[in-house]
Amino acid sequence: MKKEVKPNVGLTEAEHFQAMENLQEIQRLPSVSPINLNYFGSEQCTPGYTFGPYVRTSYVLHLIRSGHGRLTVRGKVYTIQAGQAFLICPGEKTVYQADQKDPWHYMWVGFHGLLAKEMMQWAGFSPEQPVITCPNIARLTDIMDHLLQTKELSFENDIRRTGYLYLLIAALISGNTGPEKRISEDQDTENQYVKAAVNLLINSPDPHIKVSDIADTIGISRGYLTSIFKKQMGVSPQEFQMNFRMERAGNLLRSTDNPVGTIAAELGYTDTMSFSKSFRRHFGVSPTEYREQKVVLVTGGEKGSYTSEHPL
């Protein structure tokens, strides 16, 4: 029996909890974009409320609007208060807990993208400093308040949500006056190599371009390229290229009426059947089935009433 897949976006609005999840379902920009929004929310936590231990798959920024709490990451415990922010990076196991007497009210946003790591470095975050103080916390929470109002599923709101994410990160960077804003020469060199590799991966007409050829073009070894690429992007060059092509295919299937064969050819596939097999492996459904899916907004009035189909 064919598995029925119903893509959806979740919207929860409870008395002390608001959240919008699964925004990947309406994302019209592939992960190669500088920054992409995954989910966001706001919660006035109950005393002692704890989340984790949990490992995130994207960057998650928390802004502390009021109250206190603690973050545990990489074996260290950080006491956090209103006016500060903490960042969780992909692959990190974290636990955070609201204070028993003065529980925090935090707002969060999850995101991914080509420049996500670099943007967070410019904001002042680092592995050694996952918590920063935000002198312009009022501005940051005001942007989040506006983001929380973009509830409807529309192309206009898709653009507006992305715009608010950029505004939020820009404000975060403008509030950072510390030395952490500077990126080391080694980091900058690695960033340039990875950006060059990404450019070659997404623009090559060959969907099976070899990593060794990319490394030769850039002028570094294959092993070094693979190492820094995984460190920066979280996946290998081959996985990145496949993810990009499949996300691009999904966007074209939903935004155009082009035949599947035409889309396959546009992405560099000479065989439609090969493209369809790759597409099914990535999304779990055929290109035709994917095109027929309609994204649904699933609403709930209680925290936990919606379960995301994507890892947080």
C-alpha positions in Angstrom: 0.0 0.0 0.0 1.4 3.4 -0.9 2.2 5.6 2.0 0.1 8.7 2.1 2.2 11.8 2.9 0.5 15.0 4.0 2.9 17.9 4.3 1.9 20.4 6.9 2.9 23.5 8.9 2.0 23.6 12.6 0.6 26.7 14.4 0.1 26.5 18.2 -1.4 29.4 20.1 -1.9 28.7 23.8 -2.1 31.1 26.8 1.6 31.1 27.5 3.0 29.4 24.4 3.1 30.3 20.7 4.9 28.4 18.0 5.1 27.9 14.2 6.8 24.8 13.0 7.7 22.8 9.8 8.2 26.0 7.7 10.5 23.8 5.5 7.3 22.7 3.9 6.7 26.2 2.4 10.3 27.2 1.9 10.8 28.4 -1.6 14.5 28.9 -1.2 16.9 25.9 -1.1 19.4 25.3 1.8 22.1 26.9 -0.3 20.5 30.3 0.5 22.3 32.5 3.1 19.7 31.8 5.7 16.4 29.9 5.9 13.7 29.9 8.6 12.7 26.5 10.1 10.5 27.5 13.1 10.0 30.1 15.8 8.0 30.6 19.0 7.6 32.2 22.4 6.9 30.8 25.8 6.5 32.0 29.4 7.9 28.8 31.0 6.6 27.3 34.2 8.9 27.1 37.2 11.7 24.5 36.6 10.5 23.6 33.1 13.3 21.6 31.4 14.0 20.8 27.7 16.5 18.1 26.8 18.9 16.5 26.7 18.3 17.0 23.0 20.5 17.3 19.8 19.3 19.9 17.3 19.6 19.6 13.5 19.7 23.4 12.9 20.8 26.6 14.7 18.4 27.7 17.4 18.6 31.2 18.9 16.9 31.9 22.2 16.2 35.5 23.4 15.5 35.9 27.1 12.7 38.4 27.5 12.4 38.1 31.2 13.3 35.8 34.1 16.2 33.4 34.6 17.3 29.9 33.6 20.3 27.7 33.0 21.9 26.2 29.9 24.0 23.1 29.9 26.2 22.4 26.9 29.6 20.7 26.4 29.8 19.9 30.1 29.4 23.5 31.2 26.5 25.2 33.0 25.6 28.8 32.1 23.2 30.9 34.3 21.2 33.2 32.0 19.0 36.2 32.7 16.8 38.7 30.9 18.5 40.6 28.2 20.8 37.8 27.2 20.6 35.2 24.3 22.0 31.7 23.9 22.7 29.8 20.7 22.4 26.0 20.1 24.4 24.7 17.2 23.6 21.7 15.0 24.8 18.4 16.6 25.2 19.8 20.1 23.5 18.0 23.0 21.9 20.6 25.3 19.7 20.9 28.3 18.1 24.1 29.5 15.9 24.7 32.5 13.7 27.6 33.7 14.5 29.0 37.2 12.2 27.7 40.0 11.5 31.2 41.4 11.7 33.4 38.4 11.2 31.3 35.3 12.2 32.8 32.0 10.1 34.0 29.1 12.1 33.2 26.0 11.6 33.6 22.3 13.3 31.3 19.8 14.0 30.9 16.2 15.4 27.9 14.3 17.2 28.4 11.0 19.8 26.9 8.6 21.7 28.1 5.6 25.0 28.7 3.9 26.0 31.7 6.0 24.2 30.7 9.3 27.5 29.9 11.1 29.3 33.0 9.9 26.4 35.2 10.8 26.3 33.8 14.4 30.1 34.4 14.6 29.6 38.0 13.7 26.8 38.2 16.4 29.4 37.2 19.0 28.7 33.5 19.4 31.4 30.8 19.5 31.8 27.3 20.9 33.4 28.9 23.9 30.7 31.6 24.2 27.2 30.2 23.6 25.7 33.0 25.6 25.8 36.8 24.9 24.4 39.9 26.4 22.1 41.9 24.1 22.0 45.7 24.9 19.2 46.0 22.3 17.1 43.2 23.6 13.9 45.4 23.3 14.6 45.7 19.5 15.2 42.0 19.2 12.0 41.0 21.0 10.1 43.6 19.0 11.2 41.9 15.7 10.2 38.5 17.2 6.8 39.9 18.1 6.3 40.9 14.5 7.5 37.5 13.3 4.9 35.9 15.5 2.2 37.7 13.7 3.0 36.2 10.3 0.7 33.2 10.8 -1.0 32.7 7.4 0.5 30.5 4.7 1.0 32.9 1.8 3.9 33.8 -0.5 3.7 37.4 1.0 4.1 36.0 4.5 6.9 33.7 3.4 8.9 36.7 2.2 7.9 38.7 5.4 9.1 35.9 7.7 12.4 35.7 5.9 12.8 39.5 6.1 12.2 39.4 9.8 14.8 36.7 10.2 17.4 38.9 8.4 16.4 41.9 10.5 16.8 39.9 13.7 20.3 38.7 12.8 21.3 42.2 11.7 20.1 43.7 15.0 21.9 40.9 16.9 25.2 41.8 15.0 24.7 45.5 15.5 24.4 44.9 19.3 27.7 43.1 19.4 30.7 45.3 20.2 33.0 42.7 21.5 36.1 41.2 20.0 34.2 38.1 19.0 32.9 40.0 16.0 36.2 39.4 14.3 36.6 36.1 12.5 40.1 34.6 12.4 42.1 34.4 9.2 42.0 30.6 9.2 38.2 30.6 9.5 37.9 33.2 6.7 40.1 31.1 4.4 38.0 28.0 5.1 34.8 29.9 4.5 36.1 31.1 1.1 37.0 27.5 0.1 33.6 26.2 1.1 31.8 29.0 -0.7 33.8 28.2 -3.8 33.0 24.5 -3.5 29.3 25.3 -3.1 29.3 27.5 -6.1 30.8 24.7 -8.2 28.4 22.1 -6.8 25.3 24.1 -7.6 26.3 25.4 -11.0 27.9 22.3 -12.4 25.8 20.7 -15.3 27.0 17.3 -14.1 24.9 16.0 -11.2 27.6 13.5 -10.4 30.6 15.9 -10.4 33.5 14.4 -8.4 34.7 16.0 -5.2 38.3 15.5 -6.4 37.6 17.7 -9.5 36.2 20.4 -7.3 39.2 20.2 -5.0 41.6 20.4 -7.9 39.8 23.5 -9.3 40.0 25.3 -5.9 43.6 24.2 -5.4 43.3 22.1 -2.2 43.3 18.4 -1.5 40.1 16.3 -1.6 40.5 15.2 2.0 40.9 18.8 3.3 37.9 20.0 1.2 35.7 17.2 2.6 36.8 18.0 6.1 36.2 21.7 6.1 33.0 21.3 4.1 31.5 18.9 6.7 32.6 21.3 9.5 30.9 24.2 7.8 27.9 22.7 6.3 27.2 19.6 8.4 27.2 17.2 5.3 29.6 16.0 2.7 29.9 17.8 -0.6 28.0 15.0 -2.4 25.2 15.0 0.1 25.0 18.8 -0.1 24.7 18.7 -3.9 22.0 16.0 -3.8 20.0 17.9 -1.2 20.3 21.1 -3.2 19.1 19.5 -6.4 16.2 17.7 -4.8 15.1 20.9 -2.9 15.4 22.8 -6.2 13.3 20.1 -7.9 10.7 20.3 -5.2 10.4 24.1 -5.6 10.1 23.8 -9.4 7.4 21.1 -9.1 5.3 23.3 -6.8 5.9 26.6 -8.5 5.7 25.6 -12.2 3.7 23.4 -14.5 6.8 22.1 -16.3 6.8 18.4 -17.0 8.9 16.2 -14.8 11.3 15.4 -17.7 11.9 19.2 -18.2 12.7 19.7 -14.6 15.0 16.7 -14.5 16.9 18.1 -17.6 17.1 21.5 -16.0 18.9 19.9 -13.0 21.4 18.1 -15.2 19.7 14.7 -15.4 19.7 13.0 -18.8 17.4 10.2 -17.6 14.0 11.1 -16.1 13.8 7.7 -14.5 17.1 8.2 -12.7 15.9 11.6 -11.5 12.6 10.1 -10.2 14.4 7.4 -8.3 16.7 10.0 -6.6 13.7 12.2 -5.9 11.8 9.3 -4.2 14.8 8.4 -2.1 15.0 12.0 -0.9 11.3 12.8 -0.3 9.7 9.4 0.0 7.3 10.1 -2.8 7.5 10.4 -6.6 7.8 13.8 -8.3 4.1 13.6 -9.5 2.9 12.7 -6.0 4.9 15.5 -4.5 3.4 18.0 -6.9 -0.1 16.9 -6.0 0.5 17.4 -2.2 -1.0 20.5 -0.6 0.6 22.1 2.4 -1.9 22.4 5.2 -1.8 24.7 8.3 -2.5 22.5 11.3 -3.6 24.6 14.3 -3.7 23.8 18.0 -4.6 25.4 21.2 -2.4 23.6 23.6 1.3 23.1 23.8 2.3 19.7 22.4 -0.9 19.4 20.3 1.2 19.5 17.2 4.1 17.1 16.4 6.6 18.2 13.8 7.4 16.0 10.9 10.9 17.4 10.8 13.6 17.1 13.5 14.0 20.3 15.5 
